[in-house]
Amino acid sequence: MISTAKLLVVLGVVFIITGGVVYLFSRLGVNLGHLPGDIRWESGNFTCMIALGTSIVLSILLTLALNIIVRIMYK
């Protein structure tokens, strides 16, 4: 039961950090999904969007956040 509680706390912290990062980006004028490297193809009523740049930025930020959380938890 303790491990489940720790997992829920970590997931909650990850969601809070992710929400904070998205909020910070929107306040700075950075529109996620419209970064350099994002591919958008529109044809008639079909739109295909591949967010490579956004995925890379979010991956780096979440990796940093999770590493910090893991280091804090295992001290």
mmCIF file of the N, C-alpha and C atoms, coordinates in Angstrom:
data_MODEL
# 
_entry.id   MODEL 
# 
loop_
_atom_site.group_PDB 
_atom_site.id 
_atom_site.type_symbol 
_atom_site.label_atom_id 
_atom_site.label_alt_id 
_atom_site.label_comp_id 
_atom_site.label_asym_id 
_atom_site.label_entity_id 
_atom_site.label_seq_id 
_atom_site.pdbx_PDB_ins_code 
_atom_site.Cartn_x 
_atom_site.Cartn_y 
_atom_site.Cartn_z 
_atom_site.occupancy 
_atom_site.B_iso_or_equiv 
_atom_site.pdbx_formal_charge 
_atom_site.auth_seq_id 
_atom_site.auth_comp_id 
_atom_site.auth_asym_id 
_atom_site.auth_atom_id 
_atom_site.pdbx_PDB_model_num 
ATOM 1   N N  . MET A 1 1  ? 0.813   -1.189 0.000   1.00 0.00 ? 1  MET A N  1 
ATOM 2   C CA . MET A 1 1  ? 0.000   0.000  0.000   1.00 0.00 ? 1  MET A CA 1 
ATOM 3   C C  . MET A 1 1  ? 0.862   1.260  0.000   1.00 0.00 ? 1  MET A C  1 
ATOM 4   N N  . ILE A 1 2  ? 1.995   1.222  0.684   1.00 0.00 ? 2  ILE A N  1 
ATOM 5   C CA . ILE A 1 2  ? 2.882   2.378  0.745   1.00 0.00 ? 2  ILE A CA 1 
ATOM 6   C C  . ILE A 1 2  ? 3.454   2.685  -0.644  1.00 0.00 ? 2  ILE A C  1 
ATOM 7   N N  . SER A 1 3  ? 3.802   1.651  -1.401  1.00 0.00 ? 3  SER A N  1 
ATOM 8   C CA . SER A 1 3  ? 4.366   1.891  -2.733  1.00 0.00 ? 3  SER A CA 1 
ATOM 9   C C  . SER A 1 3  ? 3.328   2.519  -3.665  1.00 0.00 ? 3  SER A C  1 
ATOM 10  N N  . THR A 1 4  ? 2.079   2.121  -3.524  1.00 0.00 ? 4  THR A N  1 
ATOM 11  C CA . THR A 1 4  ? 1.008   2.723  -4.327  1.00 0.00 ? 4  THR A CA 1 
ATOM 12  C C  . THR A 1 4  ? 0.838   4.199  -3.969  1.00 0.00 ? 4  THR A C  1 
ATOM 13  N N  . ALA A 1 5  ? 0.920   4.503  -2.693  1.00 0.00 ? 5  ALA A N  1 
ATOM 14  C CA . ALA A 1 5  ? 0.799   5.901  -2.258  1.00 0.00 ? 5  ALA A CA 1 
ATOM 15  C C  . ALA A 1 5  ? 1.951   6.736  -2.811  1.00 0.00 ? 5  ALA A C  1 
ATOM 16  N N  . LYS A 1 6  ? 3.171   6.197  -2.767  1.00 0.00 ? 6  LYS A N  1 
ATOM 17  C CA . LYS A 1 6  ? 4.325   6.918  -3.311  1.00 0.00 ? 6  LYS A CA 1 
ATOM 18  C C  . LYS A 1 6  ? 4.162   7.146  -4.810  1.00 0.00 ? 6  LYS A C  1 
ATOM 19  N N  . LEU A 1 7  ? 3.686   6.120  -5.516  1.00 0.00 ? 7  LEU A N  1 
ATOM 20  C CA . LEU A 1 7  ? 3.476   6.247  -6.955  1.00 0.00 ? 7  LEU A CA 1 
ATOM 21  C C  . LEU A 1 7  ? 2.454   7.340  -7.253  1.00 0.00 ? 7  LEU A C  1 
ATOM 22  N N  . LEU A 1 8  ? 1.376   7.393  -6.505  1.00 0.00 ? 8  LEU A N  1 
ATOM 23  C CA . LEU A 1 8  ? 0.358   8.421  -6.729  1.00 0.00 ? 8  LEU A CA 1 
ATOM 24  C C  . LEU A 1 8  ? 0.894   9.822  -6.437  1.00 0.00 ? 8  LEU A C  1 
ATOM 25  N N  . VAL A 1 9  ? 1.719   9.938  -5.406  1.00 0.00 ? 9  VAL A N  1 
ATOM 26  C CA . VAL A 1 9  ? 2.310   11.235 -5.098  1.00 0.00 ? 9  VAL A CA 1 
ATOM 27  C C  . VAL A 1 9  ? 3.241   11.670 -6.224  1.00 0.00 ? 9  VAL A C  1 
ATOM 28  N N  . VAL A 1 10 ? 4.069   10.766 -6.716  1.00 0.00 ? 10 VAL A N  1 
ATOM 29  C CA . VAL A 1 10 ? 4.997   11.091 -7.802  1.00 0.00 ? 10 VAL A CA 1 
ATOM 30  C C  . VAL A 1 10 ? 4.228   11.478 -9.060  1.00 0.00 ? 10 VAL A C  1 
ATOM 31  N N  . LEU A 1 11 ? 3.193   10.729 -9.386  1.00 0.00 ? 11 LEU A N  1 
ATOM 32  C CA . LEU A 1 11 ? 2.387   11.070 -10.568 1.00 0.00 ? 11 LEU A CA 1 
ATOM 33  C C  . LEU A 1 11 ? 1.719   12.428 -10.402 1.00 0.00 ? 11 LEU A C  1 
ATOM 34  N N  . GLY A 1 12 ? 1.245   12.719 -9.205  1.00 0.00 ? 12 GLY A N  1 
ATOM 35  C CA . GLY A 1 12 ? 0.647   14.026 -8.950  1.00 0.00 ? 12 GLY A CA 1 
ATOM 36  C C  . GLY A 1 12 ? 1.648   15.152 -9.141  1.00 0.00 ? 12 GLY A C  1 
ATOM 37  N N  . VAL A 1 13 ? 2.863   14.958 -8.644  1.00 0.00 ? 13 VAL A N  1 
ATOM 38  C CA . VAL A 1 13 ? 3.906   15.973 -8.800  1.00 0.00 ? 13 VAL A CA 1 
ATOM 39  C C  . VAL A 1 13 ? 4.263   16.142 -10.275 1.00 0.00 ? 13 VAL A C  1 
ATOM 40  N N  . VAL A 1 14 ? 4.331   15.044 -11.005 1.00 0.00 ? 14 VAL A N  1 
ATOM 41  C CA . VAL A 1 14 ? 4.635   15.126 -12.446 1.00 0.00 ? 14 VAL A CA 1 
ATOM 42  C C  . VAL A 1 14 ? 3.541   15.902 -13.170 1.00 0.00 ? 14 VAL A C  1 
ATOM 43  N N  . PHE A 1 15 ? 2.277   15.652 -12.843 1.00 0.00 ? 15 PHE A N  1 
ATOM 44  C CA . PHE A 1 15 ? 1.185   16.385 -13.478 1.00 0.00 ? 15 PHE A CA 1 
ATOM 45  C C  . PHE A 1 15 ? 1.223   17.867 -13.119 1.00 0.00 ? 15 PHE A C  1 
ATOM 46  N N  . ILE A 1 16 ? 1.543   18.182 -11.882 1.00 0.00 ? 16 ILE A N  1 
ATOM 47  C CA . ILE A 1 16 ? 1.635   19.584 -11.477 1.00 0.00 ? 16 ILE A CA 1 
ATOM 48  C C  . ILE A 1 16 ? 2.772   20.282 -12.222 1.00 0.00 ? 16 ILE A C  1 
ATOM 49  N N  . ILE A 1 17 ? 3.920   19.631 -12.319 1.00 0.00 ? 17 ILE A N  1 
ATOM 50  C CA . ILE A 1 17 ? 5.056   20.228 -13.029 1.00 0.00 ? 17 ILE A CA 1 
ATOM 51  C C  . ILE A 1 17 ? 4.730   20.400 -14.503 1.00 0.00 ? 17 ILE A C  1 
ATOM 52  N N  . THR A 1 18 ? 4.120   19.390 -15.101 1.00 0.00 ? 18 THR A N  1 
ATOM 53  C CA . THR A 1 18 ? 3.757   19.488 -16.522 1.00 0.00 ? 18 THR A CA 1 
ATOM 54  C C  . THR A 1 18 ? 2.758   20.621 -16.745 1.00 0.00 ? 18 THR A C  1 
ATOM 55  N N  . GLY A 1 19 ? 1.769   20.730 -15.890 1.00 0.00 ? 19 GLY A N  1 
ATOM 56  C CA . GLY A 1 19 ? 0.807   21.827 -15.999 1.00 0.00 ? 19 GLY A CA 1 
ATOM 57  C C  . GLY A 1 19 ? 1.474   23.178 -15.835 1.00 0.00 ? 19 GLY A C  1 
ATOM 58  N N  . GLY A 1 20 ? 2.418   23.272 -14.905 1.00 0.00 ? 20 GLY A N  1 
ATOM 59  C CA . GLY A 1 20 ? 3.151   24.522 -14.707 1.00 0.00 ? 20 GLY A CA 1 
ATOM 60  C C  . GLY A 1 20 ? 3.977   24.898 -15.916 1.00 0.00 ? 20 GLY A C  1 
ATOM 61  N N  . VAL A 1 21 ? 4.611   23.905 -16.530 1.00 0.00 ? 21 VAL A N  1 
ATOM 62  C CA . VAL A 1 21 ? 5.427   24.169 -17.721 1.00 0.00 ? 21 VAL A CA 1 
ATOM 63  C C  . VAL A 1 21 ? 4.549   24.633 -18.877 1.00 0.00 ? 21 VAL A C  1 
ATOM 64  N N  . VAL A 1 22 ? 3.424   23.967 -19.076 1.00 0.00 ? 22 VAL A N  1 
ATOM 65  C CA . VAL A 1 22 ? 2.511   24.370 -20.154 1.00 0.00 ? 22 VAL A CA 1 
ATOM 66  C C  . VAL A 1 22 ? 1.978   25.775 -19.905 1.00 0.00 ? 22 VAL A C  1 
ATOM 67  N N  . TYR A 1 23 ? 1.617   26.072 -18.652 1.00 0.00 ? 23 TYR A N  1 
ATOM 68  C CA . TYR A 1 23 ? 1.139   27.409 -18.302 1.00 0.00 ? 23 TYR A CA 1 
ATOM 69  C C  . TYR A 1 23 ? 2.236   28.445 -18.527 1.00 0.00 ? 23 TYR A C  1 
ATOM 70  N N  . LEU A 1 24 ? 3.467   28.127 -18.110 1.00 0.00 ? 24 LEU A N  1 
ATOM 71  C CA . LEU A 1 24 ? 4.589   29.041 -18.301 1.00 0.00 ? 24 LEU A CA 1 
ATOM 72  C C  . LEU A 1 24 ? 4.842   29.305 -19.777 1.00 0.00 ? 24 LEU A C  1 
ATOM 73  N N  . PHE A 1 25 ? 4.806   28.252 -20.579 1.00 0.00 ? 25 PHE A N  1 
ATOM 74  C CA . PHE A 1 25 ? 5.006   28.428 -22.021 1.00 0.00 ? 25 PHE A CA 1 
ATOM 75  C C  . PHE A 1 25 ? 3.922   29.328 -22.621 1.00 0.00 ? 25 PHE A C  1 
ATOM 76  N N  . SER A 1 26 ? 2.673   29.130 -22.207 1.00 0.00 ? 26 SER A N  1 
ATOM 77  C CA . SER A 1 26 ? 1.594   29.953 -22.769 1.00 0.00 ? 26 SER A CA 1 
ATOM 78  C C  . SER A 1 26 ? 1.754   31.411 -22.343 1.00 0.00 ? 26 SER A C  1 
ATOM 79  N N  . ARG A 1 27 ? 2.220   31.661 -21.112 1.00 0.00 ? 27 ARG A N  1 
ATOM 80  C CA . ARG A 1 27 ? 2.443   33.042 -20.647 1.00 0.00 ? 27 ARG A CA 1 
ATOM 81  C C  . ARG A 1 27 ? 3.613   33.689 -21.374 1.00 0.00 ? 27 ARG A C  1 
ATOM 82  N N  . LEU A 1 28 ? 4.597   32.894 -21.800 1.00 0.00 ? 28 LEU A N  1 
ATOM 83  C CA . LEU A 1 28 ? 5.754   33.422 -22.522 1.00 0.00 ? 28 LEU A CA 1 
ATOM 84  C C  . LEU A 1 28 ? 5.481   33.581 -24.016 1.00 0.00 ? 28 LEU A C  1 
ATOM 85  N N  . GLY A 1 29 ? 4.333   33.115 -24.469 1.00 0.00 ? 29 GLY A N  1 
ATOM 86  C CA . GLY A 1 29 ? 3.979   33.260 -25.877 1.00 0.00 ? 29 GLY A CA 1 
ATOM 87  C C  . GLY A 1 29 ? 4.437   32.106 -26.752 1.00 0.00 ? 29 GLY A C  1 
ATOM 88  N N  . VAL A 1 30 ? 4.903   31.036 -26.135 1.00 0.00 ? 30 VAL A N  1 
ATOM 89  C CA . VAL A 1 30 ? 5.323   29.858 -26.892 1.00 0.00 ? 30 VAL A CA 1 
ATOM 90  C C  . VAL A 1 30 ? 4.113   28.946 -27.038 1.00 0.00 ? 30 VAL A C  1 
ATOM 91  N N  . ASN A 1 31 ? 3.652   28.775 -28.258 1.00 0.00 ? 31 ASN A N  1 
ATOM 92  C CA . ASN A 1 31 ? 2.499   27.919 -28.509 1.00 0.00 ? 31 ASN A CA 1 
ATOM 93  C C  . ASN A 1 31 ? 2.971   26.501 -28.774 1.00 0.00 ? 31 ASN A C  1 
ATOM 94  N N  . LEU A 1 32 ? 2.695   25.608 -27.833 1.00 0.00 ? 32 LEU A N  1 
ATOM 95  C CA . LEU A 1 32 ? 3.059   24.214 -28.049 1.00 0.00 ? 32 LEU A CA 1 
ATOM 96  C C  . LEU A 1 32 ? 2.280   23.682 -29.244 1.00 0.00 ? 32 LEU A C  1 
ATOM 97  N N  . GLY A 1 33 ? 2.951   22.980 -30.095 1.00 0.00 ? 33 GLY A N  1 
ATOM 98  C CA . GLY A 1 33 ? 2.331   22.498 -31.321 1.00 0.00 ? 33 GLY A CA 1 
ATOM 99  C C  . GLY A 1 33 ? 2.655   23.386 -32.506 1.00 0.00 ? 33 GLY A C  1 
ATOM 100 N N  . HIS A 1 34 ? 3.278   24.529 -32.256 1.00 0.00 ? 34 HIS A N  1 
ATOM 101 C CA . HIS A 1 34 ? 3.661   25.442 -33.321 1.00 0.00 ? 34 HIS A CA 1 
ATOM 102 C C  . HIS A 1 34 ? 5.140   25.805 -33.222 1.00 0.00 ? 34 HIS A C  1 
ATOM 103 N N  . LEU A 1 35 ? 5.934   24.893 -32.689 1.00 0.00 ? 35 LEU A N  1 
ATOM 104 C CA . LEU A 1 35 ? 7.370   25.121 -32.565 1.00 0.00 ? 35 LEU A CA 1 
ATOM 105 C C  . LEU A 1 35 ? 8.069   24.728 -33.862 1.00 0.00 ? 35 LEU A C  1 
ATOM 106 N N  . PRO A 1 36 ? 9.295   25.227 -34.077 1.00 0.00 ? 36 PRO A N  1 
ATOM 107 C CA . PRO A 1 36 ? 10.055  24.770 -35.242 1.00 0.00 ? 36 PRO A CA 1 
ATOM 108 C C  . PRO A 1 36 ? 10.274  23.254 -35.148 1.00 0.00 ? 36 PRO A C  1 
ATOM 109 N N  . GLY A 1 37 ? 10.062  22.573 -36.229 1.00 0.00 ? 37 GLY A N  1 
ATOM 110 C CA . GLY A 1 37 ? 10.189  21.115 -36.238 1.00 0.00 ? 37 GLY A CA 1 
ATOM 111 C C  . GLY A 1 37 ? 8.851   20.414 -36.213 1.00 0.00 ? 37 GLY A C  1 
ATOM 112 N N  . ASP A 1 38 ? 7.790   21.135 -35.900 1.00 0.00 ? 38 ASP A N  1 
ATOM 113 C CA . ASP A 1 38 ? 6.447   20.548 -35.927 1.00 0.00 ? 38 ASP A CA 1 
ATOM 114 C C  . ASP A 1 38 ? 5.945   20.551 -37.372 1.00 0.00 ? 38 ASP A C  1 
ATOM 115 N N  . ILE A 1 39 ? 5.384   19.443 -37.773 1.00 0.00 ? 39 ILE A N  1 
ATOM 116 C CA . ILE A 1 39 ? 4.926   19.278 -39.160 1.00 0.00 ? 39 ILE A CA 1 
ATOM 117 C C  . ILE A 1 39 ? 3.405   19.292 -39.169 1.00 0.00 ? 39 ILE A C  1 
ATOM 118 N N  . ARG A 1 40 ? 2.842   20.119 -40.034 1.00 0.00 ? 40 ARG A N  1 
ATOM 119 C CA . ARG A 1 40 ? 1.376   20.204 -40.159 1.00 0.00 ? 40 ARG A CA 1 
ATOM 120 C C  . ARG A 1 40 ? 1.019   20.122 -41.640 1.00 0.00 ? 40 ARG A C  1 
ATOM 121 N N  . TRP A 1 41 ? 0.152   19.174 -41.970 1.00 0.00 ? 41 TRP A N  1 
ATOM 122 C CA . TRP A 1 41 ? -0.260  18.975 -43.347 1.00 0.00 ? 41 TRP A CA 1 
ATOM 123 C C  . TRP A 1 41 ? -1.780  19.012 -43.399 1.00 0.00 ? 41 TRP A C  1 
ATOM 124 N N  . GLU A 1 42 ? -2.298  19.934 -44.206 1.00 0.00 ? 42 GLU A N  1 
ATOM 125 C CA . GLU A 1 42 ? -3.746  20.082 -44.334 1.00 0.00 ? 42 GLU A CA 1 
ATOM 126 C C  . GLU A 1 42 ? -4.153  19.819 -45.783 1.00 0.00 ? 42 GLU A C  1 
ATOM 127 N N  . SER A 1 43 ? -5.231  19.076 -45.926 1.00 0.00 ? 43 SER A N  1 
ATOM 128 C CA . SER A 1 43 ? -5.753  18.784 -47.251 1.00 0.00 ? 43 SER A CA 1 
ATOM 129 C C  . SER A 1 43 ? -7.272  18.656 -47.140 1.00 0.00 ? 43 SER A C  1 
ATOM 130 N N  . GLY A 1 44 ? -7.955  19.637 -47.653 1.00 0.00 ? 44 GLY A N  1 
ATOM 131 C CA . GLY A 1 44 ? -9.417  19.619 -47.578 1.00 0.00 ? 44 GLY A CA 1 
ATOM 132 C C  . GLY A 1 44 ? -9.885  19.660 -46.131 1.00 0.00 ? 44 GLY A C  1 
ATOM 133 N N  . ASN A 1 45 ? -10.635 18.629 -45.731 1.00 0.00 ? 45 ASN A N  1 
ATOM 134 C CA . ASN A 1 45 ? -11.095 18.571 -44.344 1.00 0.00 ? 45 ASN A CA 1 
ATOM 135 C C  . ASN A 1 45 ? -10.270 17.591 -43.511 1.00 0.00 ? 45 ASN A C  1 
ATOM 136 N N  . PHE A 1 46 ? -9.041  17.297 -43.948 1.00 0.00 ? 46 PHE A N  1 
ATOM 137 C CA . PHE A 1 46 ? -8.137  16.392 -43.241 1.00 0.00 ? 46 PHE A CA 1 
ATOM 138 C C  . PHE A 1 46 ? -6.904  17.161 -42.792 1.00 0.00 ? 46 PHE A C  1 
ATOM 139 N N  . THR A 1 47 ? -6.528  17.016 -41.532 1.00 0.00 ? 47 THR A N  1 
ATOM 140 C CA . THR A 1 47 ? -5.334  17.657 -40.998 1.00 0.00 ? 47 THR A CA 1 
ATOM 141 C C  . THR A 1 47 ? -4.490  16.610 -40.296 1.00 0.00 ? 47 THR A C  1 
ATOM 142 N N  . CYS A 1 48 ? -3.208  16.571 -40.624 1.00 0.00 ? 48 CYS A N  1 
ATOM 143 C CA . CYS A 1 48 ? -2.267  15.664 -39.977 1.00 0.00 ? 48 CYS A CA 1 
ATOM 144 C C  . CYS A 1 48 ? -1.175  16.515 -39.332 1.00 0.00 ? 48 CYS A C  1 
ATOM 145 N N  . MET A 1 49 ? -0.999  16.345 -38.031 1.00 0.00 ? 49 MET A N  1 
ATOM 146 C CA . MET A 1 49 ? 0.000   17.136 -37.315 1.00 0.00 ? 49 MET A CA 1 
ATOM 147 C C  . MET A 1 49 ? 0.954   16.200 -36.598 1.00 0.00 ? 49 MET A C  1 
ATOM 148 N N  . ILE A 1 50 ? 2.257   16.381 -36.841 1.00 0.00 ? 50 ILE A N  1 
ATOM 149 C CA . ILE A 1 50 ? 3.299   15.606 -36.181 1.00 0.00 ? 50 ILE A CA 1 
ATOM 150 C C  . ILE A 1 50 ? 4.152   16.604 -35.418 1.00 0.00 ? 50 ILE A C  1 
ATOM 151 N N  . ALA A 1 51 ? 4.030   16.595 -34.092 1.00 0.00 ? 51 ALA A N  1 
ATOM 152 C CA . ALA A 1 51 ? 4.669   17.599 -33.244 1.00 0.00 ? 51 ALA A CA 1 
ATOM 153 C C  . ALA A 1 51 ? 6.043   17.109 -32.773 1.00 0.00 ? 51 ALA A C  1 
ATOM 154 N N  . LEU A 1 52 ? 7.018   17.090 -33.665 1.00 0.00 ? 52 LEU A N  1 
ATOM 155 C CA . LEU A 1 52 ? 8.358   16.616 -33.308 1.00 0.00 ? 52 LEU A CA 1 
ATOM 156 C C  . LEU A 1 52 ? 9.064   17.579 -32.359 1.00 0.00 ? 52 LEU A C  1 
ATOM 157 N N  . GLY A 1 53 ? 9.047   18.853 -32.667 1.00 0.00 ? 53 GLY A N  1 
ATOM 158 C CA . GLY A 1 53 ? 9.719   19.844 -31.823 1.00 0.00 ? 53 GLY A CA 1 
ATOM 159 C C  . GLY A 1 53 ? 9.112   19.904 -30.433 1.00 0.00 ? 53 GLY A C  1 
ATOM 160 N N  . THR A 1 54 ? 7.795   19.900 -30.362 1.00 0.00 ? 54 THR A N  1 
ATOM 161 C CA . THR A 1 54 ? 7.104   19.928 -29.077 1.00 0.00 ? 54 THR A CA 1 
ATOM 162 C C  . THR A 1 54 ? 7.406   18.668 -28.279 1.00 0.00 ? 54 THR A C  1 
ATOM 163 N N  . SER A 1 55 ? 7.438   17.520 -28.942 1.00 0.00 ? 55 SER A N  1 
ATOM 164 C CA . SER A 1 55 ? 7.728   16.266 -28.256 1.00 0.00 ? 55 SER A CA 1 
ATOM 165 C C  . SER A 1 55 ? 9.130   16.264 -27.660 1.00 0.00 ? 55 SER A C  1 
ATOM 166 N N  . ILE A 1 56 ? 10.089  16.793 -28.392 1.00 0.00 ? 56 ILE A N  1 
ATOM 167 C CA . ILE A 1 56 ? 11.464  16.836 -27.900 1.00 0.00 ? 56 ILE A CA 1 
ATOM 168 C C  . ILE A 1 56 ? 11.570  17.759 -26.686 1.00 0.00 ? 56 ILE A C  1 
ATOM 169 N N  . VAL A 1 57 ? 10.956  18.934 -26.758 1.00 0.00 ? 57 VAL A N  1 
ATOM 170 C CA . VAL A 1 57 ? 11.008  19.884 -25.634 1.00 0.00 ? 57 VAL A CA 1 
ATOM 171 C C  . VAL A 1 57 ? 10.345  19.286 -24.399 1.00 0.00 ? 57 VAL A C  1 
ATOM 172 N N  . LEU A 1 58 ? 9.157   18.706 -24.545 1.00 0.00 ? 58 LEU A N  1 
ATOM 173 C CA . LEU A 1 58 ? 8.468   18.114 -23.408 1.00 0.00 ? 58 LEU A CA 1 
ATOM 174 C C  . LEU A 1 58 ? 9.227   16.912 -22.845 1.00 0.00 ? 58 LEU A C  1 
ATOM 175 N N  . SER A 1 59 ? 9.852   16.138 -23.712 1.00 0.00 ? 59 SER A N  1 
ATOM 176 C CA . SER A 1 59 ? 10.636  14.998 -23.258 1.00 0.00 ? 59 SER A CA 1 
ATOM 177 C C  . SER A 1 59 ? 11.811  15.442 -22.399 1.00 0.00 ? 59 SER A C  1 
ATOM 178 N N  . ILE A 1 60 ? 12.507  16.466 -22.826 1.00 0.00 ? 60 ILE A N  1 
ATOM 179 C CA . ILE A 1 60 ? 13.647  16.971 -22.054 1.00 0.00 ? 60 ILE A CA 1 
ATOM 180 C C  . ILE A 1 60 ? 13.180  17.512 -20.706 1.00 0.00 ? 60 ILE A C  1 
ATOM 181 N N  . LEU A 1 61 ? 12.112  18.297 -20.696 1.00 0.00 ? 61 LEU A N  1 
ATOM 182 C CA . LEU A 1 61 ? 11.619  18.879 -19.445 1.00 0.00 ? 61 LEU A CA 1 
ATOM 183 C C  . LEU A 1 61 ? 11.108  17.816 -18.480 1.00 0.00 ? 61 LEU A C  1 
ATOM 184 N N  . LEU A 1 62 ? 10.387  16.828 -18.988 1.00 0.00 ? 62 LEU A N  1 
ATOM 185 C CA . LEU A 1 62 ? 9.884   15.771 -18.115 1.00 0.00 ? 62 LEU A CA 1 
ATOM 186 C C  . LEU A 1 62 ? 11.008  14.880 -17.600 1.00 0.00 ? 62 LEU A C  1 
ATOM 187 N N  . THR A 1 63 ? 12.025  14.637 -18.419 1.00 0.00 ? 63 THR A N  1 
ATOM 188 C CA . THR A 1 63 ? 13.178  13.867 -17.957 1.00 0.00 ? 63 THR A CA 1 
ATOM 189 C C  . THR A 1 63 ? 13.887  14.579 -16.820 1.00 0.00 ? 63 THR A C  1 
ATOM 190 N N  . LEU A 1 64 ? 14.083  15.877 -16.962 1.00 0.00 ? 64 LEU A N  1 
ATOM 191 C CA . LEU A 1 64 ? 14.703  16.647 -15.885 1.00 0.00 ? 64 LEU A CA 1 
ATOM 192 C C  . LEU A 1 64 ? 13.855  16.617 -14.622 1.00 0.00 ? 64 LEU A C  1 
ATOM 193 N N  . ALA A 1 65 ? 12.555  16.803 -14.767 1.00 0.00 ? 65 ALA A N  1 
ATOM 194 C CA . ALA A 1 65 ? 11.662  16.808 -13.608 1.00 0.00 ? 65 ALA A CA 1 
ATOM 195 C C  . ALA A 1 65 ? 11.666  15.455 -12.906 1.00 0.00 ? 65 ALA A C  1 
ATOM 196 N N  . LEU A 1 66 ? 11.584  14.380 -13.667 1.00 0.00 ? 66 LEU A N  1 
ATOM 197 C CA . LEU A 1 66 ? 11.570  13.055 -13.052 1.00 0.00 ? 66 LEU A CA 1 
ATOM 198 C C  . LEU A 1 66 ? 12.892  12.724 -12.384 1.00 0.00 ? 66 LEU A C  1 
ATOM 199 N N  . ASN A 1 67 ? 14.013  13.119 -12.976 1.00 0.00 ? 67 ASN A N  1 
ATOM 200 C CA . ASN A 1 67 ? 15.311  12.890 -12.346 1.00 0.00 ? 67 ASN A CA 1 
ATOM 201 C C  . ASN A 1 67 ? 15.412  13.626 -11.023 1.00 0.00 ? 67 ASN A C  1 
ATOM 202 N N  . ILE A 1 68 ? 14.930  14.855 -10.979 1.00 0.00 ? 68 ILE A N  1 
ATOM 203 C CA . ILE A 1 68 ? 14.950  15.613 -9.722  1.00 0.00 ? 68 ILE A CA 1 
ATOM 204 C C  . ILE A 1 68 ? 14.070  14.942 -8.681  1.00 0.00 ? 68 ILE A C  1 
ATOM 205 N N  . ILE A 1 69 ? 12.881  14.500 -9.077  1.00 0.00 ? 69 ILE A N  1 
ATOM 206 C CA . ILE A 1 69 ? 11.966  13.848 -8.138  1.00 0.00 ? 69 ILE A CA 1 
ATOM 207 C C  . ILE A 1 69 ? 12.560  12.552 -7.602  1.00 0.00 ? 69 ILE A C  1 
ATOM 208 N N  . VAL A 1 70 ? 13.158  11.748 -8.474  1.00 0.00 ? 70 VAL A N  1 
ATOM 209 C CA . VAL A 1 70 ? 13.753  10.478 -8.038  1.00 0.00 ? 70 VAL A CA 1 
ATOM 210 C C  . VAL A 1 70 ? 14.912  10.719 -7.090  1.00 0.00 ? 70 VAL A C  1 
ATOM 211 N N  . ARG A 1 71 ? 15.734  11.716 -7.367  1.00 0.00 ? 71 ARG A N  1 
ATOM 212 C CA . ARG A 1 71 ? 16.861  12.015 -6.473  1.00 0.00 ? 71 ARG A CA 1 
ATOM 213 C C  . ARG A 1 71 ? 16.366  12.483 -5.104  1.00 0.00 ? 71 ARG A C  1 
ATOM 214 N N  . ILE A 1 72 ? 15.299  13.246 -5.082  1.00 0.00 ? 72 ILE A N  1 
ATOM 215 C CA . ILE A 1 72 ? 14.746  13.710 -3.804  1.00 0.00 ? 72 ILE A CA 1 
ATOM 216 C C  . ILE A 1 72 ? 14.142  12.553 -3.024  1.00 0.00 ? 72 ILE A C  1 
ATOM 217 N N  . MET A 1 73 ? 13.448  11.648 -3.709  1.00 0.00 ? 73 MET A N  1 
ATOM 218 C CA . MET A 1 73 ? 12.781  10.534 -3.024  1.00 0.00 ? 73 MET A CA 1 
ATOM 219 C C  . MET A 1 73 ? 13.766  9.523  -2.447  1.00 0.00 ? 73 MET A C  1 
ATOM 220 N N  . TYR A 1 74 ? 14.910  9.319  -3.088  1.00 0.00 ? 74 TYR A N  1 
ATOM 221 C CA . TYR A 1 74 ? 15.841  8.293  -2.648  1.00 0.00 ? 74 TYR A CA 1 
ATOM 222 C C  . TYR A 1 74 ? 17.006  8.832  -1.839  1.00 0.00 ? 74 TYR A C  1 
ATOM 223 N N  . LYS A 1 75 ? 16.872  9.997  -1.245  1.00 0.00 ? 75 LYS A N  1 
ATOM 224 C CA . LYS A 1 75 ? 17.925  10.520 -0.365  1.00 0.00 ? 75 LYS A CA 1 
ATOM 225 C C  . LYS A 1 75 ? 17.691  10.063 1.037   1.00 0.00 ? 75 LYS A C  1 
# 
